[in-house]
Amino acid sequence: DQQVKQNSPSLSVQEGRISILNCDYTNSMFDYFLWYKKYPAEGPTFLISISSIKDKNEDGRFTVFLNKSAKHLSLHIVPSQPGDSAVYFCAAANSGGSNYKLTFGKGTLLTVNP
Amino acid sequence: NAGVMQNPRHLVRRRGQEARLRCSPMKGHSHVYWYRQLPEEGLKFMVYLQKENIIDESGMPKERFSAEFPKEGPSILRIQQVVRGDSAAYFCASSPGQAAGYTFGSGTRLTVV
């Protein structure tokens, strides 16, 4: 039973345009969400996070939006750059319980074309 | 300041052998987490350890898998009598306290032949 779903295995965008990566979750106990970026043969790198008390968090070119009622979050990258090409994982945690335990989606491979 | 160090990067084992994966956390980090990524899957939590203690091993298979984080030295994930289904990337992460936004190592890719 997948509690965190990334329904798009891949996404291709042009350099300079916006990349939008989506993530849905089913467990209503999740209240802290993270995005990780992963290059081949490397470990995931933390990108940005959001707590359920917010609906938006911004860090430079990266913005995460959270829609609690829809149990949906998205990562926006503007403008996209070729170096952003990687697999992006959405992850969720329950800060009131086992806050260290992350539940990951399967990832979305983003390709940014020059 | 070195990051989370995992070795070996690649490990090949025959069915029935033992696999030992090592993880040295970042300096000053005393909390270690192990995750496994099967092909075409996301990372799945296995175990959370602090020095000399297993805090949560709810994600560990009941048999053949064990983990430790001794007072001195790296954390070790041990898989006895490996089978083909154990082939995966194993990632270790560390944090200074119990937290979700931790730092991952580059992983150990285990191949069982």
Backbone of each chain as ProteinMPNN parsed JSONL, in Angstrom:
{"seq_chain_A": "DQQVKQNSPSLSVQEGRISILNCDYTNSMFDYFLWYKKYPAEGPTFLISISSIKDKNEDGRFTVFLNKSAKHLSLHIVPSQPGDSAVYFCAAANSGGSNYKLTFGKGTLLTVNP", "coords_chain_A": {"N_chain_A": [[0.843, -1.178, 0.0], [0.889, 1.965, -1.13], [1.742, 4.862, 0.41], [2.707, 7.309, -0.266], [2.635, 8.855, -3.282], [4.01, 9.262, -6.467], [2.956, 9.976, -9.386], [3.901, 10.453, -11.911], [6.369, 9.024, -13.715], [8.339, 10.233, -15.177], [9.48, 13.414, -16.464], [9.818, 15.943, -18.837], [11.319, 18.995, -19.636], [11.895, 22.251, -21.11], [14.886, 24.148, -20.922], [14.858, 26.973, -18.808], [12.124, 27.083, -18.618], [9.211, 26.35, -16.525], [9.321, 23.723, -14.143], [7.159, 21.309, -12.888], [6.585, 19.19, -10.337], [4.72, 16.556, -9.04], [3.001, 15.204, -6.15], [1.214, 12.902, -4.21], [-0.452, 11.967, -1.196], [-1.683, 9.529, 1.141], [-1.932, 9.051, 3.831], [-3.3, 10.56, 6.53], [-1.995, 11.304, 8.809], [0.448, 12.272, 8.191], [2.421, 15.145, 8.397], [4.58, 16.571, 7.704], [6.651, 17.382, 5.082], [8.965, 16.559, 2.517], [11.277, 17.268, -0.096], [13.572, 15.511, -2.055], [16.499, 15.382, -4.029], [18.09, 13.407, -6.465], [21.014, 12.337, -7.942], [22.377, 10.033, -10.388], [24.034, 7.22, -8.978], [24.553, 8.513, -6.62], [23.711, 9.604, -3.25], [20.432, 10.6, -1.993], [19.753, 14.09, -1.91], [18.811, 16.574, 0.308], [16.324, 18.958, -0.462], [14.111, 20.818, -0.101], [11.591, 21.606, 2.334], [8.317, 21.319, 3.905], [6.013, 22.238, 6.389], [2.852, 21.149, 7.692], [1.485, 23.315, 8.662], [1.812, 25.324, 6.98], [1.163, 26.527, 3.617], [2.821, 26.991, 1.594], [6.242, 27.099, 0.687], [9.264, 28.683, 0.022], [12.382, 28.683, -1.649], [14.77, 30.19, -3.142], [14.994, 29.184, -6.442], [13.206, 27.192, -6.049], [10.015, 26.11, -5.056], [7.661, 24.85, -2.824], [4.389, 23.673, -2.717], [1.578, 23.043, -0.69], [-1.399, 21.288, -0.444], [-3.565, 20.56, 1.783], [-6.175, 19.588, 2.038], [-6.592, 18.244, -0.304], [-4.632, 16.436, -0.079], [-2.161, 16.745, -1.369], [0.925, 17.675, -2.828], [3.254, 19.864, -4.452], [6.222, 20.502, -6.321], [7.802, 23.275, -7.544], [10.009, 24.4, -9.979], [11.705, 27.114, -10.998], [13.642, 29.369, -12.901], [13.964, 26.392, -14.87], [16.959, 24.459, -15.052], [19.605, 22.827, -16.893], [21.249, 21.424, -15.079], [19.466, 20.69, -13.173], [18.448, 18.301, -13.854], [17.57, 15.213, -12.761], [16.543, 12.62, -10.443], [13.657, 13.168, -8.597], [12.489, 12.902, -5.369], [9.637, 12.701, -3.388], [8.864, 12.924, 0.035], [7.435, 11.96, 3.18], [6.524, 12.594, 6.616], [5.484, 11.906, 10.005], [5.303, 14.203, 12.31], [4.511, 14.088, 14.909], [4.742, 11.545, 15.743], [6.75, 8.978, 14.854], [8.978, 10.866, 13.983], [11.32, 10.758, 12.602], [11.119, 8.916, 10.632], [10.931, 8.484, 7.29], [8.637, 8.315, 4.614], [8.84, 7.438, 1.367], [8.079, 8.451, -2.027], [8.068, 6.917, -5.333], [9.596, 8.392, -7.009], [10.372, 10.89, -9.528], [11.718, 11.248, -12.661], [13.352, 13.967, -13.782], [14.071, 15.688, -16.689], [15.882, 18.244, -18.035], [16.043, 20.001, -20.874], [18.531, 21.53, -22.877]], "CA_chain_A": [[0.0, 0.0, 0.0], [1.756, 3.131, -1.253], [1.196, 6.019, 1.118], [3.182, 8.501, -0.968], [2.607, 8.479, -4.695], [4.431, 10.185, -7.506], [2.34, 9.257, -10.498], [4.628, 10.661, -13.164], [7.723, 8.479, -13.608], [9.31, 11.111, -15.819], [9.03, 14.732, -16.922], [10.835, 16.599, -19.655], [11.007, 20.411, -19.851], [12.938, 23.044, -21.748], [15.64, 25.058, -20.066], [14.245, 28.282, -18.643], [10.692, 26.967, -18.334], [8.892, 25.86, -15.185], [9.125, 22.283, -13.904], [6.21, 21.062, -11.797], [6.579, 17.783, -9.94], [3.561, 16.343, -8.174], [3.076, 14.141, -5.15], [-0.017, 12.717, -3.445], [-0.289, 11.077, -0.054], [-2.956, 8.993, 1.616], [-1.94, 8.978, 5.288], [-3.643, 11.883, 7.075], [-1.106, 11.598, 9.927], [1.632, 12.967, 7.682], [2.304, 16.596, 8.548], [5.853, 17.206, 7.352], [6.925, 16.862, 3.757], [10.293, 16.933, 2.042], [11.684, 16.875, -1.441], [14.971, 15.163, -2.211], [16.986, 15.29, -5.404], [19.087, 12.336, -6.504], [21.748, 12.064, -9.173], [22.792, 8.625, -10.478], [25.178, 6.751, -8.19], [24.732, 9.329, -5.424], [22.606, 9.541, -2.321], [19.485, 11.715, -2.098], [20.143, 15.361, -1.293], [17.65, 17.337, 0.749], [16.096, 20.148, -1.279], [13.204, 21.761, 0.539], [10.56, 20.928, 3.119], [7.181, 22.139, 4.302], [5.187, 21.735, 7.474], [1.432, 21.257, 7.342], [0.903, 24.592, 9.108], [1.998, 26.251, 5.876], [0.748, 25.991, 2.318], [3.846, 27.338, 0.598], [7.581, 27.405, 1.175], [10.058, 29.078, -1.131], [13.825, 28.773, -1.428], [15.383, 30.458, -4.438], [14.216, 28.754, -7.611], [12.36, 26.06, -5.645], [8.855, 26.403, -4.222], [6.793, 23.707, -2.58], [3.009, 24.009, -2.372], [0.88, 21.956, -0.009], [-2.858, 21.366, -0.39], [-3.874, 19.516, 2.761], [-7.501, 19.0, 1.806], [-6.449, 17.308, -1.423], [-3.474, 15.577, 0.219], [-1.348, 16.892, -2.574], [1.946, 18.715, -2.823], [3.968, 19.989, -5.713], [7.49, 21.224, -6.309], [7.977, 24.101, -8.727], [11.382, 24.853, -10.212], [11.65, 28.194, -11.989], [13.6, 28.659, -14.17], [14.643, 25.091, -14.863], [18.308, 24.469, -15.622], [20.047, 21.457, -17.206], [21.78, 20.791, -13.868], [18.359, 20.195, -12.342], [18.097, 16.952, -14.328], [17.817, 14.264, -11.67], [15.315, 12.02, -9.916], [13.133, 13.909, -7.451], [11.667, 12.096, -4.479], [8.79, 13.295, -2.378], [8.868, 12.111, 1.249], [6.524, 12.47, 4.207], [6.756, 12.108, 7.973], [4.528, 12.295, 11.036], [6.165, 14.85, 13.3], [4.053, 13.779, 16.263], [5.035, 10.147, 16.06], [8.128, 8.663, 14.482], [9.271, 11.972, 13.074], [12.55, 10.466, 11.862], [10.864, 7.888, 9.628], [10.42, 9.061, 6.057], [7.996, 7.466, 3.621], [9.194, 8.015, 0.071], [7.467, 8.051, -3.276], [8.984, 6.189, -6.215], [10.448, 9.335, -7.705], [10.101, 11.376, -10.88], [12.941, 11.628, -13.366], [13.236, 15.233, -14.489], [15.098, 15.981, -17.686], [15.804, 19.617, -18.52], [16.742, 20.045, -22.155], [19.114, 22.854, -23.191]], "C_chain_A": [[0.892, 1.247, 0.0], [1.118, 4.339, -0.593], [1.629, 7.341, 0.502], [3.324, 8.121, -2.438], [3.104, 9.606, -5.576], [4.047, 9.516, -8.819], [3.027, 9.461, -11.839], [6.038, 10.113, -13.017], [8.77, 9.419, -14.207], [8.64, 12.398, -16.291], [10.166, 15.366, -17.702], [10.413, 18.043, -19.909], [12.184, 21.09, -20.535], [13.621, 23.939, -20.719], [14.946, 26.425, -20.023], [12.757, 28.232, -18.324], [10.474, 26.449, -16.913], [8.783, 24.331, -15.179], [8.173, 22.149, -12.729], [6.161, 19.563, -11.532], [5.508, 17.6, -8.873], [3.718, 15.14, -7.267], [1.74, 14.088, -4.408], [0.252, 11.777, -2.28], [-1.651, 10.654, 0.468], [-3.067, 9.02, 3.144], [-2.165, 10.372, 5.885], [-2.791, 12.249, 8.292], [0.167, 12.31, 9.47], [1.43, 14.468, 7.818], [3.608, 17.318, 8.252], [6.313, 16.541, 6.071], [8.252, 17.414, 3.25], [10.437, 16.528, 0.586], [13.188, 16.625, -1.431], [15.272, 15.063, -3.703], [18.084, 14.234, -5.424], [19.681, 12.213, -7.895], [22.122, 10.587, -9.191], [24.029, 8.349, -9.64], [25.494, 7.657, -6.998], [23.547, 9.129, -4.492], [21.645, 10.71, -2.528], [20.011, 12.936, -1.349], [18.891, 16.131, -0.932], [17.543, 18.647, -0.029], [15.288, 21.192, -0.514], [12.147, 20.979, 1.306], [9.415, 21.892, 3.421], [6.428, 21.445, 5.417], [3.729, 21.956, 7.116], [0.775, 22.542, 7.845], [1.054, 25.657, 8.029], [1.399, 25.664, 4.606], [1.767, 26.304, 1.218], [5.169, 27.576, 1.309], [8.481, 27.612, -0.03], [11.526, 29.148, -0.755], [14.483, 28.934, -2.792], [14.487, 30.04, -5.588], [13.189, 27.673, -7.274], [11.234, 26.523, -4.72], [8.042, 25.136, -4.056], [5.436, 24.223, -2.122], [2.351, 22.794, -1.742], [-0.611, 22.247, 0.028], [-3.322, 20.224, 0.51], [-5.194, 18.831, 2.476], [-7.449, 17.984, 0.678], [-5.353, 16.288, -1.175], [-2.524, 15.557, -0.974], [-0.279, 17.952, -2.347], [2.662, 18.719, -4.165], [5.246, 20.796, -5.489], [7.602, 21.965, -7.628], [9.433, 24.549, -8.811], [11.327, 25.884, -11.342], [12.873, 29.111, -11.838], [14.367, 27.342, -14.085], [15.995, 25.216, -15.575], [18.722, 23.026, -15.918], [20.598, 20.709, -15.99], [20.71, 20.301, -12.913], [17.94, 18.787, -12.756], [18.535, 15.926, -13.295], [16.501, 13.555, -11.362], [14.913, 12.783, -8.666], [12.193, 13.01, -6.657], [10.895, 12.996, -3.531], [8.812, 12.374, -1.162], [7.981, 12.771, 2.299], [6.848, 11.849, 5.554], [5.626, 12.581, 8.881], [5.322, 12.886, 12.189], [5.745, 14.534, 14.731], [4.368, 12.356, 16.688], [6.497, 9.851, 15.803], [8.612, 9.705, 13.481], [10.515, 11.746, 12.238], [12.28, 9.554, 10.668], [10.21, 8.511, 8.409], [9.788, 7.983, 5.195], [8.175, 8.135, 2.272], [8.243, 7.568, -1.024], [8.509, 7.358, -4.15], [9.885, 7.102, -7.026], [9.957, 9.702, -9.087], [11.415, 11.801, -11.491], [12.686, 12.891, -14.169], [14.409, 15.389, -15.452], [14.875, 17.4, -18.188], [16.677, 19.713, -19.76], [17.265, 21.442, -22.461], [18.417, 23.492, -24.39]], "O_chain_A": [[1.56, 1.548, 0.989], [0.05, 4.782, -1.013], [0.995, 8.372, 0.723], [4.043, 7.184, -2.786], [2.675, 10.753, -5.448], [4.729, 8.609, -9.295], [2.767, 8.728, -12.793], [6.836, 10.676, -12.267], [9.934, 9.408, -13.804], [7.427, 12.464, -16.487], [11.323, 15.332, -17.285], [9.29, 18.297, -20.344], [13.306, 20.583, -20.54], [12.996, 24.418, -19.773], [14.512, 26.957, -21.045], [12.189, 29.202, -17.824], [11.428, 26.15, -16.194], [8.222, 23.732, -16.098], [8.354, 22.796, -11.697], [5.753, 18.776, -12.385], [5.407, 18.386, -7.931], [4.453, 14.198, -7.561], [1.202, 15.126, -4.022], [1.098, 10.888, -2.378], [-2.649, 11.343, 0.259], [-4.173, 9.014, 3.687], [-1.315, 11.253, 5.756], [-2.854, 13.384, 8.764], [0.882, 12.888, 10.289], [0.4, 15.004, 7.409], [3.74, 18.515, 8.507], [6.364, 15.315, 5.969], [8.614, 18.562, 3.511], [9.807, 15.583, 0.111], [13.967, 17.405, -0.882], [14.416, 14.71, -4.514], [18.909, 14.17, -4.512], [18.975, 12.016, -8.884], [22.183, 9.95, -8.14], [24.958, 9.155, -9.603], [26.583, 7.576, -6.43], [22.521, 8.568, -4.875], [22.002, 11.701, -3.166], [20.631, 12.819, -0.292], [18.009, 16.322, -1.769], [18.533, 19.351, -0.229], [15.745, 22.317, -0.31], [11.843, 19.834, 0.971], [9.524, 23.102, 3.222], [6.23, 20.23, 5.396], [3.405, 22.845, 6.328], [-0.369, 22.829, 7.492], [0.501, 26.751, 8.14], [1.156, 24.461, 4.521], [1.586, 25.924, 0.061], [5.217, 28.172, 2.385], [8.467, 26.827, -0.978], [11.876, 29.616, 0.328], [14.723, 27.958, -3.503], [13.347, 30.493, -5.692], [12.392, 27.287, -8.129], [11.465, 27.229, -3.738], [7.765, 24.432, -5.027], [5.345, 25.092, -1.256], [2.537, 21.665, -2.194], [-1.037, 23.314, 0.471], [-3.456, 19.082, 0.072], [-5.318, 17.62, 2.654], [-8.168, 16.985, 0.695], [-5.165, 15.372, -1.976], [-2.149, 14.507, -1.495], [-0.542, 18.996, -1.75], [2.674, 17.731, -4.899], [5.33, 21.642, -4.599], [7.508, 21.365, -8.699], [10.008, 25.017, -7.829], [10.958, 25.575, -12.475], [13.122, 29.593, -10.733], [15.311, 27.214, -13.306], [16.151, 25.959, -16.545], [18.241, 22.101, -15.265], [20.431, 19.494, -15.884], [21.003, 19.583, -11.957], [17.148, 18.153, -12.059], [19.722, 15.792, -12.997], [15.469, 13.862, -11.958], [15.735, 13.015, -7.78], [11.242, 12.44, -7.192], [11.444, 13.933, -2.951], [8.783, 11.154, -1.32], [7.802, 13.989, 2.302], [7.373, 10.739, 5.637], [4.909, 13.53, 8.564], [5.944, 12.154, 12.959], [6.535, 14.695, 15.661], [4.267, 12.015, 17.867], [7.378, 10.408, 16.458], [8.651, 9.451, 12.277], [10.747, 12.464, 11.266], [13.127, 9.433, 9.782], [9.084, 9.003, 8.476], [10.323, 6.883, 5.058], [7.719, 9.258, 2.058], [7.677, 6.476, -0.976], [9.672, 7.225, -3.769], [10.833, 6.639, -7.662], [9.233, 8.946, -9.735], [12.144, 12.613, -10.921], [11.903, 12.889, -15.119], [15.572, 15.241, -15.077], [13.805, 17.72, -18.705], [17.893, 19.528, -19.699], [16.537, 22.425, -22.324], [18.773, 24.599, -24.794]]}, "seq_chain_B": "NAGVMQNPRHLVRRRGQEARLRCSPMKGHSHVYWYRQLPEEGLKFMVYLQKENIIDESGMPKERFSAEFPKEGPSILRIQQVVRGDSAAYFCASSPGQAAGYTFGSGTRLTVV", "coords_chain_B": {"N_chain_B": [[34.648, 19.188, 6.086], [33.637, 16.066, 6.182], [31.039, 14.26, 4.532], [28.364, 11.889, 5.013], [29.747, 8.754, 5.08], [29.872, 5.904, 3.171], [30.772, 2.519, 2.794], [31.456, -0.656, 1.261], [31.26, 0.992, -2.003], [30.252, -0.544, -4.016], [29.17, -3.901, -3.915], [29.535, -7.264, -4.402], [28.035, -10.329, -3.961], [27.81, -13.859, -3.6], [24.967, -16.009, -3.624], [23.933, -16.975, -0.427], [26.182, -16.091, 0.916], [27.615, -13.702, 3.265], [26.838, -10.262, 3.725], [28.331, -7.2, 4.53], [27.731, -3.937, 5.33], [28.974, -0.711, 5.652], [28.764, 2.323, 7.526], [29.733, 5.545, 8.158], [28.827, 8.161, 10.124], [28.205, 11.73, 9.703], [30.471, 14.067, 11.159], [29.913, 14.652, 14.533], [27.333, 13.772, 14.455], [25.036, 11.601, 15.934], [22.996, 9.978, 15.352], [21.722, 7.476, 13.321], [20.408, 6.233, 10.285], [19.068, 3.667, 8.272], [18.225, 2.914, 4.932], [16.594, 1.194, 2.261], [16.675, 0.772, -1.228], [14.937, -0.723, -3.612], [15.072, -1.88, -7.05], [13.499, 0.397, -9.267], [11.919, 1.464, -7.283], [10.929, 3.537, -4.448], [12.88, 4.841, -1.661], [13.01, 2.84, 1.26], [12.408, 2.798, 4.693], [14.497, 1.207, 7.054], [15.91, 0.88, 9.589], [16.624, 2.598, 12.668], [19.169, 3.958, 14.526], [20.897, 4.861, 17.511], [23.98, 5.646, 19.177], [25.081, 2.58, 20.261], [22.498, 1.698, 20.598], [19.474, 0.329, 19.339], [16.864, 2.015, 18.033], [14.546, 1.933, 16.483], [13.508, -0.664, 14.636], [11.615, -1.353, 12.86], [11.375, -1.559, 10.106], [13.021, -3.527, 9.27], [13.678, -6.664, 7.731], [12.576, -9.707, 9.217], [14.279, -11.854, 9.447], [17.711, -12.715, 8.934], [18.728, -10.128, 8.636], [20.548, -7.596, 10.331], [21.529, -4.866, 12.449], [23.92, -2.561, 13.746], [25.358, -0.053, 15.867], [28.062, 0.699, 17.133], [29.812, 1.897, 20.115], [32.301, 2.832, 19.383], [33.499, 3.374, 16.107], [32.058, 2.584, 12.816], [28.554, 2.415, 11.82], [27.042, -0.717, 11.184], [25.42, -2.61, 8.75], [24.219, -5.752, 8.462], [23.832, -8.549, 6.445], [22.869, -11.742, 6.398], [23.398, -14.863, 4.688], [22.717, -14.145, 1.944], [20.229, -13.5, -0.566], [18.944, -13.395, -3.966], [16.956, -11.465, -4.035], [17.831, -9.579, -2.241], [19.367, -7.831, -3.565], [20.033, -4.529, -4.078], [20.075, -0.934, -3.566], [21.579, 0.366, -0.752], [21.121, 2.79, 1.578], [22.552, 5.002, 3.892], [21.905, 7.374, 6.455], [22.475, 10.319, 8.436], [22.045, 12.28, 11.457], [22.22, 15.089, 13.736], [20.431, 15.04, 15.812], [17.254, 13.538, 16.667], [15.513, 13.581, 13.786], [13.906, 14.57, 10.691], [14.954, 15.718, 8.321], [17.507, 14.613, 7.268], [20.967, 13.833, 6.356], [22.059, 12.028, 3.595], [24.233, 9.296, 2.711], [26.255, 8.143, -0.1], [25.528, 5.605, -0.703], [25.468, 1.971, -0.847], [25.754, -0.354, -3.336], [24.407, -3.375, -3.592], [24.875, -6.432, -5.099], [23.612, -9.543, -5.702], [24.676, -12.603, -6.792]], "CA_chain_B": [[33.739, 18.382, 6.902], [33.185, 14.981, 5.329], [29.646, 13.882, 4.665], [28.131, 10.516, 5.458], [30.601, 7.895, 4.268], [29.454, 4.501, 3.115], [31.628, 1.624, 2.016], [31.968, -0.277, -0.054], [30.263, 1.574, -2.899], [29.653, -1.68, -4.722], [29.464, -5.156, -3.25], [28.961, -8.42, -5.089], [28.058, -11.517, -3.122], [27.101, -15.034, -4.097], [23.87, -16.454, -2.768], [24.356, -17.711, 0.764], [27.274, -15.408, 1.619], [27.228, -12.602, 4.146], [27.187, -8.917, 3.272], [28.494, -6.21, 5.602], [27.736, -2.596, 4.793], [29.441, 0.197, 6.708], [28.331, 3.721, 7.436], [30.294, 6.482, 9.133], [27.999, 9.367, 10.063], [28.895, 13.02, 9.697], [31.076, 14.415, 12.445], [28.969, 15.265, 15.456], [26.026, 13.126, 14.336], [24.981, 10.362, 16.7], [21.781, 9.256, 14.952], [21.946, 6.85, 12.015], [19.221, 5.613, 9.689], [19.34, 2.863, 7.074], [17.126, 2.771, 3.978], [16.865, 0.318, 1.117], [15.963, 1.114, -2.457], [14.87, -1.786, -4.608], [14.958, -1.322, -8.408], [12.236, 1.039, -9.659], [11.129, 1.779, -6.089], [11.451, 4.592, -3.58], [13.628, 4.365, -0.5], [12.17, 2.332, 2.342], [13.045, 2.821, 6.006], [14.811, -0.096, 7.641], [16.258, 0.892, 11.01], [17.131, 3.855, 13.243], [20.05, 3.634, 15.644], [21.795, 5.792, 18.163], [25.154, 4.921, 19.652], [24.879, 1.381, 21.078], [21.079, 1.392, 20.781], [18.535, 0.276, 18.225], [15.678, 2.741, 18.475], [13.377, 1.485, 15.721], [13.905, -1.585, 13.568], [10.351, -1.817, 12.306], [11.477, -1.796, 8.674], [14.0, -4.588, 8.993], [13.164, -8.03, 7.604], [12.68, -10.4, 10.516], [15.377, -12.821, 9.449], [18.955, -12.527, 8.19], [19.199, -8.738, 8.679], [20.804, -7.02, 11.643], [22.249, -3.596, 12.382], [24.507, -2.116, 14.997], [26.072, 1.218, 15.848], [28.822, 0.573, 18.382], [30.327, 3.114, 20.727], [33.398, 3.252, 18.515], [33.44, 2.807, 14.767], [30.887, 2.871, 11.992], [27.373, 1.568, 11.9], [27.134, -1.86, 10.283], [24.218, -3.359, 8.367], [24.694, -7.091, 8.15], [22.836, -9.421, 5.822], [23.385, -13.122, 6.35], [22.833, -15.789, 3.699], [22.04, -13.274, 0.987], [19.459, -14.058, -1.68], [18.902, -12.455, -5.095], [16.044, -10.372, -3.701], [18.506, -8.572, -1.417], [20.06, -6.902, -4.457], [19.411, -3.208, -3.929], [20.962, 0.11, -3.058], [21.37, 0.575, 0.683], [21.558, 4.138, 1.928], [22.643, 5.368, 5.293], [21.789, 8.81, 6.694], [22.753, 10.657, 9.827], [21.586, 13.584, 11.924], [22.714, 15.366, 15.088], [19.378, 14.672, 16.745], [16.18, 12.808, 15.994], [14.923, 14.55, 12.862], [13.577, 14.006, 9.391], [15.75, 16.258, 7.217], [18.887, 14.212, 7.498], [21.914, 13.792, 5.238], [22.319, 10.674, 3.129], [25.47, 8.923, 2.054], [26.117, 7.8, -1.523], [24.92, 4.294, -0.827], [26.179, 0.749, -1.24], [24.951, -1.146, -4.261], [24.639, -4.798, -3.367], [24.41, -7.334, -6.157], [23.715, -10.951, -5.31], [24.723, -13.409, -8.027]], "C_chain_B": [[33.143, 17.301, 6.013], [31.72, 14.711, 5.587], [29.521, 12.486, 5.231], [28.9, 9.588, 4.519], [30.113, 6.453, 4.332], [30.481, 3.697, 2.319], [31.238, 0.171, 2.279], [30.885, 0.389, -0.902], [29.511, 0.484, -3.658], [30.108, -2.95, -4.027], [28.766, -6.265, -4.011], [29.128, -9.631, -4.174], [27.327, -12.64, -3.833], [25.992, -15.381, -3.121], [24.404, -17.286, -1.602], [25.492, -17.056, 1.535], [26.707, -14.32, 2.523], [27.658, -11.276, 3.522], [27.262, -7.993, 4.485], [28.635, -4.834, 4.972], [28.069, -1.64, 5.937], [29.001, 1.623, 6.444], [28.975, 4.532, 8.54], [29.503, 7.777, 9.044], [28.863, 10.627, 9.98], [29.419, 13.289, 11.094], [30.042, 15.119, 13.313], [27.571, 14.671, 15.395], [26.034, 11.803, 15.083], [23.741, 9.532, 16.378], [21.978, 8.754, 13.526], [20.684, 6.126, 11.563], [19.67, 4.819, 8.471], [18.059, 2.748, 6.25], [17.567, 1.837, 2.869], [16.043, 0.783, -0.072], [16.061, -0.062, -3.415], [14.736, -1.162, -5.988], [13.557, -0.783, -8.682], [11.353, 1.392, -8.457], [11.707, 3.002, -5.383], [12.244, 3.981, -2.444], [12.653, 3.917, 0.581], [12.987, 2.248, 3.633], [13.293, 1.398, 6.507], [14.982, 0.014, 9.155], [16.839, 2.253, 11.394], [17.931, 3.476, 14.487], [20.684, 4.9, 16.222], [22.968, 4.968, 18.679], [24.746, 3.806, 20.618], [23.409, 1.022, 21.279], [20.346, 1.309, 19.457], [17.244, 0.915, 18.702], [14.422, 2.212, 17.782], [13.866, 0.585, 14.601], [12.669, -2.141, 12.863], [10.404, -2.113, 10.814], [12.44, -2.904, 8.297], [13.289, -5.917, 8.757], [13.478, -8.816, 8.875], [13.868, -11.336, 10.585], [16.524, -12.303, 8.592], [19.525, -11.108, 8.266], [19.435, -8.304, 10.121], [21.598, -5.731, 11.458], [22.8, -3.276, 13.759], [25.193, -0.774, 14.782], [26.854, 1.253, 17.153], [29.329, 1.915, 18.885], [31.466, 3.705, 19.896], [33.226, 2.614, 17.148], [32.128, 3.056, 14.058], [29.676, 2.032, 12.368], [27.508, 0.467, 10.846], [25.735, -2.414, 10.024], [24.703, -4.705, 7.847], [23.563, -7.923, 7.569], [23.46, -10.81, 5.705], [22.683, -13.905, 5.258], [22.039, -15.035, 2.641], [21.34, -14.081, -0.096], [19.363, -12.989, -2.758], [18.018, -11.248, -4.785], [16.646, -9.314, -2.796], [19.255, -7.559, -2.267], [19.32, -5.565, -4.45], [20.501, -2.197, -3.615], [20.597, 0.359, -1.603], [21.977, 1.923, 1.052], [21.539, 4.324, 3.436], [22.503, 6.89, 5.377], [22.115, 9.081, 8.149], [22.217, 12.044, 10.152], [22.133, 13.817, 13.322], [21.698, 15.025, 16.163], [18.326, 13.924, 15.971], [15.432, 13.786, 15.096], [14.724, 13.913, 11.507], [14.479, 14.493, 8.264], [17.213, 15.902, 7.323], [19.687, 14.112, 6.202], [22.202, 12.344, 4.873], [23.74, 10.517, 2.613], [25.192, 8.52, 0.611], [25.622, 6.387, -1.757], [25.906, 3.175, -1.129], [25.246, -0.035, -2.142], [25.334, -2.605, -4.13], [24.052, -5.581, -4.53], [24.651, -8.749, -5.694], [23.623, -11.804, -6.568], [24.566, -14.892, -7.703]], "O_chain_B": [[32.262, 17.568, 5.196], [31.217, 14.9, 6.694], [30.45, 11.964, 5.848], [28.719, 9.639, 3.303], [29.964, 5.872, 5.407], [30.988, 4.156, 1.295], [30.762, -0.182, 3.358], [29.709, 0.347, -0.541], [28.308, 0.581, -3.903], [31.258, -3.074, -3.606], [27.557, -6.215, -4.236], [30.22, -9.912, -3.682], [26.363, -12.416, -4.565], [26.078, -15.076, -1.931], [25.225, -18.185, -1.787], [25.747, -17.418, 2.684], [25.505, -14.057, 2.545], [28.703, -11.184, 2.877], [26.384, -8.0, 5.348], [29.546, -4.594, 4.18], [27.523, -1.744, 7.035], [28.885, 2.063, 5.3], [28.788, 4.243, 9.722], [29.504, 8.428, 7.999], [30.08, 10.584, 10.163], [28.876, 12.798, 12.084], [29.382, 16.062, 12.877], [26.712, 15.03, 16.2], [26.93, 10.981, 14.893], [23.463, 8.524, 17.029], [22.355, 9.516, 12.636], [19.99, 5.494, 12.358], [20.549, 5.253, 7.728], [16.971, 2.519, 6.779], [18.756, 1.706, 2.578], [14.872, 1.139, 0.06], [17.127, -0.358, -3.956], [14.32, -0.007, -6.091], [12.558, -1.429, -8.367], [10.15, 1.596, -8.62], [12.818, 3.443, -5.677], [12.281, 2.761, -2.279], [11.609, 4.534, 0.79], [14.092, 1.708, 3.661], [12.438, 0.519, 6.404], [14.293, -0.667, 9.915], [17.447, 2.951, 10.583], [17.443, 2.775, 15.373], [20.962, 5.865, 15.51], [22.946, 3.738, 18.622], [24.143, 4.063, 21.66], [23.105, 0.122, 22.062], [20.57, 2.122, 18.56], [16.606, 0.438, 19.641], [13.373, 2.06, 18.407], [14.574, 1.044, 13.704], [12.683, -3.255, 12.341], [9.558, -2.849, 10.306], [12.643, -3.179, 7.114], [12.38, -6.265, 9.511], [14.509, -8.611, 9.516], [14.406, -11.584, 11.664], [16.317, -11.545, 7.645], [20.706, -10.914, 7.981], [18.639, -8.599, 11.013], [22.255, -5.534, 10.436], [22.24, -3.659, 14.786], [25.558, -0.415, 13.662], [26.372, 1.772, 18.16], [29.283, 2.925, 18.182], [31.57, 4.92, 19.734], [32.85, 1.446, 17.044], [31.206, 3.654, 14.611], [29.771, 1.071, 13.131], [28.026, 0.699, 9.754], [24.967, -2.654, 10.955], [25.497, -4.777, 6.909], [22.471, -7.989, 8.135], [24.45, -11.009, 5.002], [21.523, -13.647, 4.939], [20.842, -15.259, 2.467], [21.775, -15.164, -0.487], [19.66, -11.82, -2.509], [18.306, -10.136, -5.227], [16.045, -8.258, -2.597], [19.726, -6.543, -1.757], [18.135, -5.491, -4.776], [21.669, -2.539, -3.427], [19.425, 0.542, -1.274], [23.17, 2.164, 0.868], [20.638, 3.867, 4.139], [22.933, 7.607, 4.473], [22.042, 8.187, 8.991], [21.97, 12.865, 9.268], [22.473, 12.864, 14.023], [22.068, 14.749, 17.304], [18.468, 13.694, 14.77], [14.789, 14.715, 15.586], [15.289, 12.861, 11.204], [14.743, 13.736, 7.33], [18.066, 16.78, 7.452], [19.153, 14.284, 5.106], [22.547, 11.533, 5.733], [24.362, 11.47, 2.144], [24.05, 8.55, 0.153], [25.328, 6.012, -2.891], [27.02, 3.406, -1.6], [24.11, -0.341, -1.779], [26.432, -3.017, -4.505], [22.888, -5.413, -4.893], [25.771, -9.112, -5.335], [22.642, -11.747, -7.309], [24.579, -15.727, -8.609]]}, "name": "protein", "num_of_chains": 2, "seq": "DQQVKQNSPSLSVQEGRISILNCDYTNSMFDYFLWYKKYPAEGPTFLISISSIKDKNEDGRFTVFLNKSAKHLSLHIVPSQPGDSAVYFCAAANSGGSNYKLTFGKGTLLTVNPNAGVMQNPRHLVRRRGQEARLRCSPMKGHSHVYWYRQLPEEGLKFMVYLQKENIIDESGMPKERFSAEFPKEGPSILRIQQVVRGDSAAYFCASSPGQAAGYTFGSGTRLTVV"}
